[in-house]
Amino acid sequence: QNRDEMNDDNEGEKTRIHEIIEKMVTLKPNTTTYTKFKKRIHNILEEYNQFIDQCDLSDINFAKAAMLVQASAKLYSKKVDEVYDNCYATVTDAKKQSKKTDKQNEEEEQQEE
C-alpha cells in the first residue's frame, strides 16, 4: 500500500474508534445495578483494609504467596485453554454437520430431478 492508502485506513480506524467511544459515552448505566455493585465493592474493600490493618506483615511469607498466585494463574489459564478447545471443537463439528446436511439435501434434490 502507498502512504495515501495507509493514511486513509488509519483515518477510517480513528473514525470507527471515535464512533464506538461516542456510543459508549452516551450509554446510560443501569443505576440500581451500578449502585449495588459500587456498595458491594466498597464493603469488600473496607473489610480488606480492616484485615490488612490487623495483620502483622512481618509474618507473611511473600515467596510462598507469590508461588500460590502463580500456580493459581497457571491453573486458570489451563481451564481457559480447555474451554477454548471445547468451543472450537464444537464449532468445527457443527460446521461439518452443516456441510453433511447440505450435501445430503443436494443429493436428494438431484435424485428427485
C-alpha positions as CSV (number, residue, x, y, z in Angstrom):
1,Q,0.0,0.0,0.0
2,N,1.1,3.5,-0.6
3,R,1.1,6.2,2.0
4,D,-2.2,7.7,1.0
5,E,-4.0,4.4,1.3
6,M,-2.4,3.8,4.7
7,N,-3.4,7.2,5.9
8,D,-7.0,6.6,4.7
9,D,-7.0,3.3,6.5
10,N,-5.7,5.0,9.7
11,E,-8.3,7.7,9.4
12,G,-11.1,5.1,8.9
13,E,-9.9,3.3,12.0
14,K,-9.8,6.5,14.0
15,T,-13.3,7.4,12.9
16,R,-14.6,4.0,13.9
17,I,-12.9,4.2,17.3
18,H,-14.4,7.7,17.8
19,E,-17.9,6.3,16.9
20,I,-17.5,3.5,19.4
21,I,-16.4,5.9,22.1
22,E,-19.3,8.2,21.4
23,K,-21.7,5.3,21.7
24,M,-20.1,4.2,25.0
25,V,-20.3,7.7,26.5
26,T,-23.9,8.2,25.6
27,L,-25.0,4.8,27.1
28,K,-26.8,5.2,30.4
29,P,-25.8,2.7,33.0
30,N,-28.4,0.8,34.9
31,T,-28.2,2.9,38.1
32,T,-29.6,0.4,40.5
33,T,-27.2,-2.4,39.4
34,Y,-24.3,0.1,39.4
35,T,-25.2,1.4,42.9
36,K,-25.5,-2.2,44.3
37,F,-22.1,-3.1,42.7
38,K,-20.5,0.0,44.0
39,K,-21.7,-0.6,47.5
40,R,-20.7,-4.2,47.4
41,I,-17.1,-3.4,46.2
42,H,-16.9,-0.6,48.8
43,N,-17.8,-3.1,51.6
44,I,-15.3,-5.7,50.3
45,L,-12.5,-3.1,50.2
46,E,-13.4,-1.8,53.7
47,E,-13.2,-5.4,55.0
48,Y,-9.9,-5.9,53.3
49,N,-8.5,-2.7,54.7
50,Q,-9.5,-3.7,58.2
51,F,-7.9,-7.1,57.7
52,I,-4.7,-5.6,56.5
53,D,-4.6,-3.2,59.5
54,Q,-4.9,-6.1,61.9
55,C,-2.3,-8.2,60.1
56,D,1.3,-8.3,61.1
57,L,3.0,-8.1,57.7
58,S,6.3,-9.5,59.1
59,D,4.7,-12.9,59.4
60,I,3.8,-13.2,55.7
61,N,5.9,-15.4,53.5
62,F,5.8,-13.4,50.3
63,A,7.7,-16.0,48.3
64,K,5.1,-18.7,49.2
65,A,2.2,-16.3,48.5
66,A,3.8,-15.5,45.1
67,M,4.1,-19.2,44.3
68,L,0.4,-19.6,45.2
69,V,-0.7,-16.8,42.9
70,Q,1.5,-18.1,40.1
71,A,0.1,-21.7,40.4
72,S,-3.5,-20.3,40.5
73,A,-2.9,-18.3,37.4
74,K,-1.4,-21.4,35.6
75,L,-4.4,-23.5,36.6
76,Y,-6.8,-20.8,35.5
77,S,-5.0,-20.5,32.1
78,K,-5.3,-24.2,31.6
79,K,-9.0,-24.1,32.3
80,V,-9.4,-21.2,29.8
81,D,-7.5,-23.2,27.2
82,E,-9.7,-26.2,27.8
83,V,-12.8,-24.2,27.4
84,Y,-11.5,-22.6,24.2
85,D,-10.5,-26.1,22.8
86,N,-14.0,-27.4,23.6
87,C,-15.7,-24.5,22.0
88,Y,-13.5,-24.7,18.9
89,A,-14.3,-28.5,18.6
90,T,-18.0,-27.8,19.0
91,V,-18.0,-25.2,16.2
92,T,-15.9,-27.4,13.9
93,D,-18.3,-30.3,14.5
94,A,-21.3,-28.1,13.8
95,K,-19.7,-26.9,10.5
96,K,-19.1,-30.5,9.5
97,Q,-22.6,-31.5,10.3
98,S,-23.9,-28.5,8.3
99,K,-21.8,-29.4,5.3
100,K,-23.1,-33.1,5.5
101,T,-26.7,-31.9,5.7
102,D,-26.1,-29.6,2.7
103,K,-24.6,-32.4,0.7
104,Q,-27.4,-34.7,1.6
105,N,-30.0,-32.1,0.6
106,E,-28.2,-31.5,-2.7
107,E,-28.1,-35.3,-3.4
108,E,-31.9,-35.6,-2.6
109,E,-32.7,-32.7,-4.9
110,Q,-30.7,-34.3,-7.7
111,Q,-32.4,-37.7,-7.2
112,E,-35.8,-36.0,-7.3
113,E,-35.0,-34.4,-10.7
